[in-house]
Amino acid sequence: GGRGVKRRRAAAGAQPQDASWHSIVEHGGAAGYRAALASWVVGEGALEAREKKRTTAIVALARVIAQGRDAQWAGVVPHGLRKASGSKVPPHVRGDAVGRAALDELLTAALTLTLSQARCDDLCKVLLTEPGTEVPPVPDAAVSGTEAAPPASEDASERARDSRSKTDRAPASGASGALAAATASAKGIAIGTIMGPILADVSAACNAPAMRSAECAAVVHELASAAAPSSHLLLRCLALQAAVGARDAKGAAEWARVLPRDRVPKPLREEAEALIAAPANDPWDERCPQAGKDGEQPQATQAASAPLLLEPLPEHLGRAGELAAGGWGRKLSFNKRGRHGAVLVRPAECEGEEGSQDCVDEVLGSGVNSAEGPDGGGVRGKFVVHAEMAALREAVAARGLRGVRGTTVYVARLAPQGEAFECGAPCENCEAALRAAGVGGAIWTTEAGPIGEAKYDYHSVREEDFTEEHRQWAGIKDEPGTAPN
């Protein structure tokens, strides 16, 4: 089937495209996958299309490493057992000391991203033998090609070596005494029964999160130069997320130093600052956006640490990002928030100094994506009010349509796990409603870092241009009034 084709291609040096625990195992571990990406020759399509394809693969690898959890990486075990036994469900395994030692070794390699397909097959065969049966020694991991390449930075390499040294130990035993006694004499035991109690102990013993964090750092250090510059901000955010997840304060500080604070979403930023325990602005990159413009551009080897040359994030866009963070990570359901935030602002019109008490922008409305049920907004059964529509609705309710003429809407969108900003450009329906309401423009976040912006011609817009369809999409139930006198 399709999986068999993928395995044959991987064995023949196939081009990596879809990062997952399964494809990482096929390439002999994360280091093998990283090496395959480094030597990948994308031979189809135009230059821009090939760069996009390579960048997508590099980002996917960094993301799956940064965001994978122990339970997800441990999924290789039941999958390997099904493959080895030819069964559609995970078969029972031997629960004696030999079986637990094989399971411990299998989990350790899986959690630290050093497992190869050959070694997985060998260890699964041991687990499937009858208790008391002698088994031949399993080939050493180095023979199977699972020895991970050292991470690029010296500090990350040292931490990885410390973590790897902890894998040379006796099998972990997180099971209770009753479970140990039962498994010692059992002819077969469900894999979940024996694996569940020891998973946390195995992870702690081999320092799996730190190993994965070091591997994510290696991906960014070694492959950023092969990816499009527009992905460098996201790659660094993923490396920071991996370090924070591993509770690696030193690693988090390293990545914070090459990230502008305002380009890191609030959830990840606050976690990093709490872990680093430094003054709020101290660990972050404050290099001037002009850095590198007048002199030589950074070399390719500096792609993971070169200045990102980004202008400061507008204050109102930062506020929209904080609103989005309030709903970050939640699934859309009735009365729950999404991961978009918006602020509708009337620019200050004054002759005084910008930022003075008499020259301050006026926030007319704000909102987040939300599913509001059949009586909310949206069309064709999709009753989801987008963030910019929620902000527009609030402003129109208070000021009428004339009151929003010439305003600007700021929209921020977060990645699913809050690790970075994504493109928050208004969708087609939202843009149509904003134009019809007389809004003067939109400013939004992008994944690459630069600010997106669009200007709308509002001078010739009439109130009747805001139709019933626009009101329905924005979740406005009553006829919008005019601005108060």
GUTI-814649 format. One record per residue (C-alpha): residue number from 1; residue in one letter; x, y, z. Coordinates in nm, 2 decimals. Example, Ala and Ser with C-alpha at 12.3 -4.5 7.8 and 13.67 -1.06 7.14 Angstrom:
2
<pt 1; a; <1.23; -0.45; 0.78>>,
<pt 2; s; <1.37; -0.11; 0.71>>,
This chain:
485
<pt 1; g; <0.00; 0.00; 0.00>>,
<pt 2; g; <0.09; 0.37; 0.03>>,
<pt 3; r; <0.30; 0.31; 0.35>>,
<pt 4; g; <0.50; 0.04; 0.18>>,
<pt 5; v; <0.58; 0.28; -0.11>>,
<pt 6; k; <0.69; 0.54; 0.14>>,
<pt 7; r; <0.92; 0.30; 0.32>>,
<pt 8; r; <1.08; 0.18; 0.00>>,
<pt 9; r; <1.14; 0.54; -0.11>>,
<pt 10; a; <1.29; 0.63; 0.23>>,
<pt 11; a; <1.52; 0.33; 0.21>>,
<pt 12; a; <1.64; 0.44; -0.14>>,
<pt 13; g; <1.71; 0.79; -0.02>>,
<pt 14; a; <1.37; 0.94; -0.09>>,
<pt 15; q; <1.31; 1.31; -0.07>>,
<pt 16; p; <1.16; 1.41; 0.27>>,
<pt 17; q; <0.84; 1.60; 0.24>>,
<pt 18; d; <0.60; 1.51; 0.52>>,
<pt 19; a; <0.75; 1.53; 0.87>>,
<pt 20; s; <0.59; 1.30; 1.13>>,
<pt 21; w; <0.71; 1.05; 1.38>>,
<pt 22; h; <0.66; 0.78; 1.12>>,
<pt 23; s; <0.88; 0.95; 0.85>>,
<pt 24; i; <1.14; 1.04; 1.11>>,
<pt 25; v; <1.17; 0.67; 1.21>>,
<pt 26; e; <1.19; 0.58; 0.84>>,
<pt 27; h; <1.49; 0.81; 0.80>>,
<pt 28; g; <1.68; 0.65; 1.10>>,
<pt 29; g; <1.59; 0.93; 1.34>>,
<pt 30; a; <1.57; 1.31; 1.34>>,
<pt 31; a; <1.94; 1.35; 1.26>>,
<pt 32; g; <1.89; 1.13; 0.95>>,
<pt 33; y; <1.58; 1.32; 0.85>>,
<pt 34; r; <1.77; 1.65; 0.90>>,
<pt 35; a; <2.06; 1.52; 0.68>>,
<pt 36; a; <1.81; 1.41; 0.41>>,
<pt 37; l; <1.66; 1.76; 0.41>>,
<pt 38; a; <2.00; 1.92; 0.38>>,
<pt 39; s; <2.09; 1.72; 0.07>>,
<pt 40; w; <1.74; 1.73; -0.08>>,
<pt 41; v; <1.75; 1.84; -0.44>>,
<pt 42; v; <1.41; 1.97; -0.53>>,
<pt 43; g; <1.41; 1.92; -0.91>>,
<pt 44; e; <1.05; 2.01; -1.01>>,
<pt 45; g; <0.89; 2.35; -1.07>>,
<pt 46; a; <1.03; 2.71; -1.08>>,
<pt 47; l; <1.30; 2.83; -0.84>>,
<pt 48; e; <1.04; 3.00; -0.62>>,
<pt 49; a; <0.82; 2.69; -0.61>>,
<pt 50; r; <1.12; 2.47; -0.52>>,
<pt 51; e; <1.22; 2.71; -0.24>>,
<pt 52; k; <0.87; 2.70; -0.11>>,
<pt 53; k; <0.86; 2.33; -0.11>>,
<pt 54; r; <1.19; 2.30; 0.08>>,
<pt 55; t; <1.08; 2.57; 0.33>>,
<pt 56; t; <0.76; 2.39; 0.40>>,
<pt 57; a; <0.94; 2.07; 0.47>>,
<pt 58; i; <1.19; 2.24; 0.70>>,
<pt 59; v; <0.92; 2.42; 0.90>>,
<pt 60; a; <0.72; 2.10; 0.92>>,
<pt 61; l; <1.02; 1.91; 1.08>>,
<pt 62; a; <1.09; 2.19; 1.33>>,
<pt 63; r; <0.72; 2.21; 1.42>>,
<pt 64; v; <0.67; 1.84; 1.47>>,
<pt 65; i; <0.98; 1.82; 1.69>>,
<pt 66; a; <0.89; 2.13; 1.89>>,
<pt 67; q; <0.53; 2.04; 1.95>>,
<pt 68; g; <0.53; 1.66; 1.98>>,
<pt 69; r; <0.46; 1.53; 2.32>>,
<pt 70; d; <0.58; 1.21; 2.49>>,
<pt 71; a; <0.25; 1.03; 2.43>>,
<pt 72; q; <0.26; 1.11; 2.06>>,
<pt 73; w; <0.62; 1.00; 2.01>>,
<pt 74; a; <0.54; 0.68; 2.20>>,
<pt 75; g; <0.28; 0.60; 1.94>>,
<pt 76; v; <0.55; 0.44; 1.74>>,
<pt 77; v; <0.54; 0.14; 1.97>>,
<pt 78; p; <0.18; 0.01; 1.91>>,
<pt 79; h; <0.23; 0.09; 1.54>>,
<pt 80; g; <0.55; -0.11; 1.53>>,
<pt 81; l; <0.38; -0.40; 1.71>>,
<pt 82; r; <0.09; -0.40; 1.47>>,
<pt 83; k; <0.33; -0.41; 1.18>>,
<pt 84; a; <0.55; -0.68; 1.33>>,
<pt 85; s; <0.25; -0.91; 1.41>>,
<pt 86; g; <0.04; -0.83; 1.11>>,
<pt 87; s; <-0.25; -0.75; 1.34>>,
<pt 88; k; <-0.49; -0.45; 1.31>>,
<pt 89; v; <-0.48; -0.40; 1.68>>,
<pt 90; p; <-0.17; -0.39; 1.91>>,
<pt 91; p; <-0.11; -0.75; 2.02>>,
<pt 92; h; <-0.02; -0.85; 2.38>>,
<pt 93; v; <0.35; -0.85; 2.46>>,
<pt 94; r; <0.58; -1.03; 2.70>>,
<pt 95; g; <0.58; -0.86; 3.04>>,
<pt 96; d; <0.89; -1.02; 3.20>>,
<pt 97; a; <1.23; -0.84; 3.25>>,
<pt 98; v; <1.34; -0.90; 2.90>>,
<pt 99; g; <1.02; -0.76; 2.76>>,
<pt 100; r; <1.03; -0.45; 2.98>>,
<pt 101; a; <1.40; -0.39; 2.89>>,
<pt 102; a; <1.31; -0.40; 2.52>>,
<pt 103; l; <1.02; -0.17; 2.57>>,
<pt 104; d; <1.23; 0.07; 2.78>>,
<pt 105; e; <1.49; 0.08; 2.50>>,
<pt 106; l; <1.23; 0.12; 2.23>>,
<pt 107; l; <1.06; 0.41; 2.42>>,
<pt 108; t; <1.39; 0.58; 2.49>>,
<pt 109; a; <1.49; 0.58; 2.13>>,
<pt 110; a; <1.14; 0.69; 2.02>>,
<pt 111; l; <1.12; 0.98; 2.27>>,
<pt 112; t; <1.47; 1.11; 2.19>>,
<pt 113; l; <1.41; 1.08; 1.81>>,
<pt 114; t; <1.70; 0.84; 1.75>>,
<pt 115; l; <1.49; 0.54; 1.65>>,
<pt 116; s; <1.54; 0.37; 1.31>>,
<pt 117; q; <1.29; 0.15; 1.14>>,
<pt 118; a; <1.52; -0.15; 1.16>>,
<pt 119; r; <1.58; -0.11; 1.53>>,
<pt 120; c; <1.21; -0.06; 1.59>>,
<pt 121; d; <1.13; -0.39; 1.40>>,
<pt 122; d; <1.40; -0.58; 1.60>>,
<pt 123; l; <1.28; -0.46; 1.94>>,
<pt 124; c; <0.91; -0.52; 1.85>>,
<pt 125; k; <1.00; -0.88; 1.76>>,
<pt 126; v; <1.15; -0.92; 2.11>>,
<pt 127; l; <0.84; -0.79; 2.27>>,
<pt 128; l; <0.63; -1.04; 2.07>>,
<pt 129; t; <0.82; -1.35; 2.18>>,
<pt 130; e; <0.69; -1.58; 2.46>>,
<pt 131; p; <0.80; -1.50; 2.82>>,
<pt 132; g; <1.11; -1.70; 2.91>>,
<pt 133; t; <1.22; -1.74; 2.55>>,
<pt 134; e; <1.58; -1.65; 2.49>>,
<pt 135; v; <1.63; -1.39; 2.22>>,
<pt 136; p; <1.95; -1.31; 2.03>>,
<pt 137; p; <2.11; -0.97; 2.11>>,
<pt 138; v; <1.96; -0.68; 1.93>>,
<pt 139; p; <2.21; -0.50; 1.71>>,
<pt 140; d; <2.36; -0.19; 1.87>>,
<pt 141; a; <2.19; 0.14; 1.80>>,
<pt 142; a; <2.50; 0.28; 1.62>>,
<pt 143; v; <2.49; -0.01; 1.38>>,
<pt 144; s; <2.13; 0.08; 1.29>>,
<pt 145; g; <2.23; 0.43; 1.21>>,
<pt 146; t; <2.04; 0.60; 1.50>>,
<pt 147; e; <2.33; 0.79; 1.65>>,
<pt 148; a; <2.21; 1.15; 1.64>>,
<pt 149; a; <2.43; 1.42; 1.49>>,
<pt 150; p; <2.53; 1.68; 1.74>>,
<pt 151; p; <2.32; 2.00; 1.75>>,
<pt 152; a; <2.48; 2.30; 1.58>>,
<pt 153; s; <2.55; 2.53; 1.88>>,
<pt 154; e; <2.81; 2.43; 2.14>>,
<pt 155; d; <2.57; 2.49; 2.43>>,
<pt 156; a; <2.29; 2.29; 2.28>>,
<pt 157; s; <2.54; 2.01; 2.19>>,
<pt 158; e; <2.66; 2.00; 2.55>>,
<pt 159; r; <2.31; 1.97; 2.69>>,
<pt 160; a; <2.23; 1.70; 2.44>>,
<pt 161; r; <2.54; 1.50; 2.54>>,
<pt 162; d; <2.44; 1.53; 2.90>>,
<pt 163; s; <2.09; 1.41; 2.82>>,
<pt 164; r; <2.22; 1.13; 2.60>>,
<pt 165; s; <2.45; 1.00; 2.87>>,
<pt 166; k; <2.15; 0.94; 3.09>>,
<pt 167; t; <2.02; 0.68; 2.84>>,
<pt 168; d; <2.29; 0.43; 2.95>>,
<pt 169; r; <2.11; 0.30; 3.25>>,
<pt 170; a; <1.90; 0.02; 3.38>>,
<pt 171; p; <1.54; -0.01; 3.25>>,
<pt 172; a; <1.30; 0.23; 3.40>>,
<pt 173; s; <1.04; 0.09; 3.63>>,
<pt 174; g; <0.75; 0.32; 3.69>>,
<pt 175; a; <0.50; 0.04; 3.74>>,
<pt 176; s; <0.38; -0.05; 4.08>>,
<pt 177; g; <0.49; -0.36; 4.26>>,
<pt 178; a; <0.16; -0.53; 4.18>>,
<pt 179; l; <0.20; -0.46; 3.81>>,
<pt 180; a; <0.57; -0.58; 3.81>>,
<pt 181; a; <0.46; -0.91; 3.98>>,
<pt 182; a; <0.18; -0.96; 3.73>>,
<pt 183; t; <0.39; -0.89; 3.42>>,
<pt 184; a; <0.67; -1.11; 3.54>>,
<pt 185; s; <0.46; -1.43; 3.51>>,
<pt 186; a; <0.20; -1.32; 3.25>>,
<pt 187; k; <0.20; -1.49; 2.91>>,
<pt 188; g; <0.10; -1.17; 2.75>>,
<pt 189; i; <-0.01; -0.82; 2.86>>,
<pt 190; a; <-0.17; -0.53; 2.67>>,
<pt 191; i; <0.10; -0.28; 2.56>>,
<pt 192; g; <-0.10; 0.01; 2.72>>,
<pt 193; t; <-0.10; -0.16; 3.05>>,
<pt 194; i; <0.28; -0.20; 3.07>>,
<pt 195; m; <0.37; 0.12; 2.87>>,
<pt 196; g; <0.15; 0.37; 3.04>>,
<pt 197; p; <0.30; 0.34; 3.39>>,
<pt 198; i; <0.66; 0.37; 3.28>>,
<pt 199; l; <0.63; 0.64; 3.00>>,
<pt 200; a; <0.69; 0.93; 3.23>>,
<pt 201; d; <0.98; 0.76; 3.41>>,
<pt 202; v; <1.15; 0.67; 3.08>>,
<pt 203; s; <1.11; 1.03; 2.95>>,
<pt 204; a; <1.26; 1.17; 3.27>>,
<pt 205; a; <1.54; 0.93; 3.28>>,
<pt 206; c; <1.66; 1.01; 2.92>>,
<pt 207; n; <1.56; 1.38; 2.95>>,
<pt 208; a; <1.35; 1.34; 2.63>>,
<pt 209; p; <1.22; 1.70; 2.61>>,
<pt 210; a; <1.57; 1.84; 2.63>>,
<pt 211; m; <1.69; 1.60; 2.36>>,
<pt 212; r; <1.40; 1.71; 2.13>>,
<pt 213; s; <1.47; 2.08; 2.21>>,
<pt 214; a; <1.84; 2.03; 2.11>>,
<pt 215; e; <1.73; 1.86; 1.79>>,
<pt 216; c; <1.49; 2.14; 1.71>>,
<pt 217; a; <1.77; 2.39; 1.76>>,
<pt 218; a; <1.99; 2.18; 1.53>>,
<pt 219; v; <1.72; 2.19; 1.26>>,
<pt 220; v; <1.70; 2.57; 1.28>>,
<pt 221; h; <2.08; 2.63; 1.29>>,
<pt 222; e; <2.16; 2.39; 1.01>>,
<pt 223; l; <1.87; 2.43; 0.78>>,
<pt 224; a; <1.75; 2.80; 0.81>>,
<pt 225; s; <1.99; 2.90; 0.54>>,
<pt 226; a; <1.82; 2.66; 0.30>>,
<pt 227; a; <1.47; 2.79; 0.38>>,
<pt 228; a; <1.32; 3.11; 0.26>>,
<pt 229; p; <1.40; 3.42; 0.47>>,
<pt 230; s; <1.03; 3.47; 0.53>>,
<pt 231; s; <1.03; 3.15; 0.75>>,
<pt 232; h; <1.32; 3.26; 0.98>>,
<pt 233; l; <1.09; 3.43; 1.24>>,
<pt 234; l; <0.87; 3.12; 1.26>>,
<pt 235; l; <1.16; 2.88; 1.28>>,
<pt 236; r; <1.31; 3.08; 1.57>>,
<pt 237; c; <0.98; 3.09; 1.75>>,
<pt 238; l; <0.95; 2.71; 1.72>>,
<pt 239; a; <1.30; 2.66; 1.86>>,
<pt 240; l; <1.20; 2.89; 2.15>>,
<pt 241; q; <0.88; 2.69; 2.20>>,
<pt 242; a; <1.08; 2.37; 2.22>>,
<pt 243; a; <1.32; 2.51; 2.48>>,
<pt 244; v; <1.03; 2.64; 2.69>>,
<pt 245; g; <0.86; 2.30; 2.67>>,
<pt 246; a; <1.18; 2.14; 2.79>>,
<pt 247; r; <1.21; 2.39; 3.07>>,
<pt 248; d; <1.55; 2.48; 2.93>>,
<pt 249; a; <1.61; 2.83; 3.06>>,
<pt 250; k; <1.95; 2.86; 2.89>>,
<pt 251; g; <1.82; 2.75; 2.55>>,
<pt 252; a; <1.52; 2.98; 2.58>>,
<pt 253; a; <1.75; 3.27; 2.65>>,
<pt 254; e; <1.96; 3.19; 2.35>>,
<pt 255; w; <1.65; 3.21; 2.12>>,
<pt 256; a; <1.50; 3.51; 2.29>>,
<pt 257; r; <1.82; 3.70; 2.21>>,
<pt 258; v; <1.75; 3.66; 1.83>>,
<pt 259; l; <1.38; 3.73; 1.85>>,
<pt 260; p; <1.21; 4.08; 1.87>>,
<pt 261; r; <0.99; 4.07; 2.18>>,
<pt 262; d; <0.68; 4.21; 2.00>>,
<pt 263; r; <0.69; 3.94; 1.74>>,
<pt 264; v; <0.65; 3.66; 2.00>>,
<pt 265; p; <0.29; 3.61; 2.09>>,
<pt 266; k; <0.19; 3.67; 2.45>>,
<pt 267; p; <0.14; 3.31; 2.57>>,
<pt 268; l; <0.49; 3.20; 2.46>>,
<pt 269; r; <0.65; 3.53; 2.55>>,
<pt 270; e; <0.53; 3.51; 2.91>>,
<pt 271; e; <0.63; 3.15; 2.95>>,
<pt 272; a; <0.98; 3.23; 2.82>>,
<pt 273; e; <1.02; 3.53; 3.05>>,
<pt 274; a; <0.90; 3.34; 3.35>>,
<pt 275; l; <1.15; 3.06; 3.27>>,
<pt 276; i; <1.44; 3.29; 3.20>>,
<pt 277; a; <1.36; 3.49; 3.51>>,
<pt 278; a; <1.51; 3.81; 3.36>>,
<pt 279; p; <1.37; 4.16; 3.33>>,
<pt 280; a; <1.09; 4.18; 3.07>>,
<pt 281; n; <1.29; 4.34; 2.79>>,
<pt 282; d; <1.64; 4.21; 2.88>>,
<pt 283; p; <1.65; 3.87; 2.70>>,
<pt 284; w; <1.50; 3.99; 2.37>>,
<pt 285; d; <1.66; 4.11; 2.05>>,
<pt 286; e; <1.66; 4.49; 2.03>>,
<pt 287; r; <1.88; 4.53; 1.73>>,
<pt 288; c; <1.79; 4.83; 1.52>>,
<pt 289; p; <1.59; 4.74; 1.20>>,
<pt 290; q; <1.87; 4.93; 1.01>>,
<pt 291; a; <2.12; 4.67; 1.11>>,
<pt 292; g; <2.27; 4.51; 0.81>>,
<pt 293; k; <2.12; 4.75; 0.56>>,
<pt 294; d; <2.42; 4.96; 0.52>>,
<pt 295; g; <2.68; 4.70; 0.55>>,
<pt 296; e; <2.73; 4.34; 0.43>>,
<pt 297; q; <2.44; 4.11; 0.46>>,
<pt 298; p; <2.48; 3.81; 0.71>>,
<pt 299; q; <2.64; 3.50; 0.58>>,
<pt 300; a; <2.42; 3.19; 0.52>>,
<pt 301; t; <2.56; 3.03; 0.84>>,
<pt 302; q; <2.42; 3.32; 1.04>>,
<pt 303; a; <2.06; 3.27; 0.91>>,
<pt 304; a; <1.95; 3.14; 1.25>>,
<pt 305; s; <2.08; 3.45; 1.44>>,
<pt 306; a; <2.10; 3.74; 1.19>>,
<pt 307; p; <1.88; 4.05; 1.26>>,
<pt 308; l; <1.53; 4.01; 1.13>>,
<pt 309; l; <1.51; 4.38; 1.03>>,
<pt 310; l; <1.15; 4.42; 1.14>>,
<pt 311; e; <0.99; 4.75; 1.22>>,
<pt 312; p; <0.83; 4.77; 1.57>>,
<pt 313; l; <0.48; 4.62; 1.59>>,
<pt 314; p; <0.21; 4.89; 1.60>>,
<pt 315; e; <0.06; 4.93; 1.94>>,
<pt 316; h; <-0.29; 4.85; 1.83>>,
<pt 317; l; <-0.18; 4.54; 1.65>>,
<pt 318; g; <-0.01; 4.43; 1.97>>,
<pt 319; r; <-0.34; 4.48; 2.15>>,
<pt 320; a; <-0.52; 4.27; 1.89>>,
<pt 321; g; <-0.26; 4.00; 1.95>>,
<pt 322; e; <-0.33; 4.01; 2.33>>,
<pt 323; l; <-0.70; 3.97; 2.25>>,
<pt 324; a; <-0.63; 3.67; 2.03>>,
<pt 325; a; <-0.42; 3.52; 2.31>>,
<pt 326; g; <-0.73; 3.51; 2.53>>,
<pt 327; g; <-0.87; 3.24; 2.31>>,
<pt 328; w; <-0.55; 3.08; 2.20>>,
<pt 329; g; <-0.56; 2.70; 2.19>>,
<pt 330; r; <-0.93; 2.66; 2.22>>,
<pt 331; k; <-1.15; 2.48; 1.97>>,
<pt 332; l; <-1.44; 2.67; 1.82>>,
<pt 333; s; <-1.77; 2.59; 1.99>>,
<pt 334; f; <-2.06; 2.79; 2.10>>,
<pt 335; n; <-1.96; 3.09; 2.31>>,
<pt 336; k; <-1.59; 3.00; 2.28>>,
<pt 337; r; <-1.32; 3.22; 2.13>>,
<pt 338; g; <-1.09; 3.15; 1.84>>,
<pt 339; r; <-0.74; 3.27; 1.78>>,
<pt 340; h; <-0.80; 3.60; 1.61>>,
<pt 341; g; <-0.82; 3.94; 1.77>>,
<pt 342; a; <-0.91; 4.28; 1.62>>,
<pt 343; v; <-0.93; 4.64; 1.73>>,
<pt 344; l; <-1.11; 4.92; 1.53>>,
<pt 345; v; <-0.94; 5.25; 1.58>>,
<pt 346; r; <-1.00; 5.61; 1.47>>,
<pt 347; p; <-0.66; 5.78; 1.42>>,
<pt 348; a; <-0.60; 6.09; 1.62>>,
<pt 349; e; <-0.66; 6.42; 1.44>>,
<pt 350; c; <-0.46; 6.69; 1.61>>,
<pt 351; e; <-0.18; 6.93; 1.57>>,
<pt 352; g; <-0.01; 6.85; 1.89>>,
<pt 353; e; <0.28; 6.61; 1.95>>,
<pt 354; e; <0.20; 6.25; 1.87>>,
<pt 355; g; <0.13; 6.05; 2.18>>,
<pt 356; s; <0.04; 6.36; 2.39>>,
<pt 357; q; <-0.28; 6.37; 2.60>>,
<pt 358; d; <-0.46; 6.56; 2.33>>,
<pt 359; c; <-0.34; 6.34; 2.04>>,
<pt 360; v; <-0.44; 5.99; 2.12>>,
<pt 361; d; <-0.61; 5.73; 1.88>>,
<pt 362; e; <-0.96; 5.64; 1.98>>,
<pt 363; v; <-1.05; 5.27; 2.01>>,
<pt 364; l; <-1.41; 5.23; 1.89>>,
<pt 365; g; <-1.44; 4.85; 1.91>>,
<pt 366; s; <-1.26; 4.53; 1.97>>,
<pt 367; g; <-1.34; 4.16; 1.94>>,
<pt 368; v; <-1.22; 3.80; 1.88>>,
<pt 369; n; <-1.34; 3.52; 1.66>>,
<pt 370; s; <-1.63; 3.35; 1.83>>,
<pt 371; a; <-1.90; 3.09; 1.76>>,
<pt 372; e; <-2.22; 3.25; 1.87>>,
<pt 373; g; <-2.49; 3.00; 1.77>>,
<pt 374; p; <-2.78; 3.04; 1.52>>,
<pt 375; d; <-2.85; 3.40; 1.64>>,
<pt 376; g; <-2.50; 3.52; 1.58>>,
<pt 377; g; <-2.32; 3.62; 1.26>>,
<pt 378; g; <-2.20; 3.43; 0.96>>,
<pt 379; v; <-2.38; 3.29; 0.65>>,
<pt 380; r; <-2.49; 2.95; 0.51>>,
<pt 381; g; <-2.50; 2.78; 0.85>>,
<pt 382; k; <-2.16; 2.90; 0.96>>,
<pt 383; f; <-2.25; 3.12; 1.26>>,
<pt 384; v; <-1.90; 3.24; 1.34>>,
<pt 385; v; <-1.83; 3.61; 1.39>>,
<pt 386; h; <-1.48; 3.70; 1.28>>,
<pt 387; a; <-1.27; 3.92; 1.50>>,
<pt 388; e; <-1.28; 4.22; 1.28>>,
<pt 389; m; <-1.66; 4.19; 1.24>>,
<pt 390; a; <-1.70; 4.17; 1.62>>,
<pt 391; a; <-1.50; 4.49; 1.65>>,
<pt 392; l; <-1.71; 4.66; 1.38>>,
<pt 393; r; <-2.03; 4.55; 1.54>>,
<pt 394; e; <-1.93; 4.70; 1.87>>,
<pt 395; a; <-1.83; 5.03; 1.71>>,
<pt 396; v; <-2.14; 5.05; 1.50>>,
<pt 397; a; <-2.36; 4.98; 1.80>>,
<pt 398; a; <-2.20; 5.27; 1.98>>,
<pt 399; r; <-2.14; 5.52; 1.70>>,
<pt 400; g; <-2.35; 5.42; 1.40>>,
<pt 401; l; <-2.21; 5.37; 1.05>>,
<pt 402; r; <-2.10; 5.73; 1.01>>,
<pt 403; g; <-1.90; 5.69; 1.33>>,
<pt 404; v; <-1.67; 5.42; 1.17>>,
<pt 405; r; <-1.60; 5.61; 0.85>>,
<pt 406; g; <-1.23; 5.64; 0.79>>,
<pt 407; t; <-1.13; 5.42; 1.08>>,
<pt 408; t; <-0.86; 5.14; 1.07>>,
<pt 409; v; <-0.90; 4.79; 1.18>>,
<pt 410; y; <-0.60; 4.60; 1.33>>,
<pt 411; v; <-0.62; 4.22; 1.30>>,
<pt 412; a; <-0.38; 3.96; 1.47>>,
<pt 413; r; <-0.39; 3.59; 1.42>>,
<pt 414; l; <-0.21; 3.33; 1.62>>,
<pt 415; a; <-0.08; 2.99; 1.51>>,
<pt 416; p; <-0.28; 2.69; 1.66>>,
<pt 417; q; <-0.05; 2.65; 1.96>>,
<pt 418; g; <0.03; 3.02; 2.00>>,
<pt 419; e; <0.39; 2.98; 1.90>>,
<pt 420; a; <0.39; 3.26; 1.63>>,
<pt 421; f; <0.17; 3.51; 1.45>>,
<pt 422; e; <0.01; 3.41; 1.12>>,
<pt 423; c; <-0.15; 3.61; 0.84>>,
<pt 424; g; <-0.45; 3.79; 0.98>>,
<pt 425; a; <-0.56; 3.96; 0.65>>,
<pt 426; p; <-0.94; 4.00; 0.65>>,
<pt 427; c; <-1.12; 3.73; 0.45>>,
<pt 428; e; <-1.32; 3.82; 0.13>>,
<pt 429; n; <-1.65; 3.86; 0.32>>,
<pt 430; c; <-1.50; 4.06; 0.60>>,
<pt 431; e; <-1.32; 4.30; 0.36>>,
<pt 432; a; <-1.65; 4.35; 0.17>>,
<pt 433; a; <-1.83; 4.44; 0.49>>,
<pt 434; l; <-1.55; 4.67; 0.61>>,
<pt 435; r; <-1.55; 4.85; 0.27>>,
<pt 436; a; <-1.93; 4.88; 0.27>>,
<pt 437; a; <-1.92; 5.02; 0.63>>,
<pt 438; g; <-1.67; 5.29; 0.52>>,
<pt 439; v; <-1.37; 5.16; 0.71>>,
<pt 440; g; <-1.06; 5.32; 0.57>>,
<pt 441; g; <-0.81; 5.03; 0.59>>,
<pt 442; a; <-0.68; 4.72; 0.76>>,
<pt 443; i; <-0.34; 4.63; 0.92>>,
<pt 444; w; <-0.26; 4.28; 1.01>>,
<pt 445; t; <0.01; 4.04; 1.13>>,
<pt 446; t; <0.20; 3.80; 0.90>>,
<pt 447; e; <0.39; 3.48; 0.96>>,
<pt 448; a; <0.70; 3.63; 0.81>>,
<pt 449; g; <0.70; 3.93; 1.04>>,
<pt 450; p; <0.64; 4.24; 0.82>>,
<pt 451; i; <0.31; 4.42; 0.87>>,
<pt 452; g; <0.04; 4.36; 0.61>>,
<pt 453; e; <-0.17; 4.67; 0.51>>,
<pt 454; a; <-0.46; 4.76; 0.28>>,
<pt 455; k; <-0.62; 5.10; 0.22>>,
<pt 456; y; <-0.99; 5.12; 0.14>>,
<pt 457; d; <-1.16; 5.40; -0.05>>,
<pt 458; y; <-1.43; 5.52; 0.19>>,
<pt 459; h; <-1.50; 5.87; 0.06>>,
<pt 460; s; <-1.78; 5.77; -0.18>>,
<pt 461; v; <-1.94; 5.50; 0.04>>,
<pt 462; r; <-2.30; 5.55; 0.13>>,
<pt 463; e; <-2.49; 5.40; 0.43>>,
<pt 464; e; <-2.72; 5.20; 0.21>>,
<pt 465; d; <-2.41; 5.02; 0.07>>,
<pt 466; f; <-2.40; 4.83; 0.40>>,
<pt 467; t; <-2.66; 4.57; 0.30>>,
<pt 468; e; <-2.85; 4.30; 0.49>>,
<pt 469; e; <-2.59; 4.04; 0.38>>,
<pt 470; h; <-2.31; 4.25; 0.54>>,
<pt 471; r; <-2.51; 4.29; 0.86>>,
<pt 472; q; <-2.57; 3.92; 0.87>>,
<pt 473; w; <-2.20; 3.84; 0.82>>,
<pt 474; a; <-2.11; 4.09; 1.10>>,
<pt 475; g; <-2.37; 3.95; 1.34>>,
<pt 476; i; <-2.55; 4.29; 1.35>>,
<pt 477; k; <-2.92; 4.21; 1.43>>,
<pt 478; d; <-3.06; 4.56; 1.42>>,
<pt 479; e; <-3.05; 4.82; 1.14>>,
<pt 480; p; <-2.73; 5.02; 1.20>>,
<pt 481; g; <-2.81; 5.38; 1.31>>,
<pt 482; t; <-2.63; 5.69; 1.23>>,
<pt 483; a; <-2.36; 5.86; 1.44>>,
<pt 484; p; <-2.50; 6.05; 1.73>>,
<pt 485; n; <-2.50; 6.43; 1.70>>,
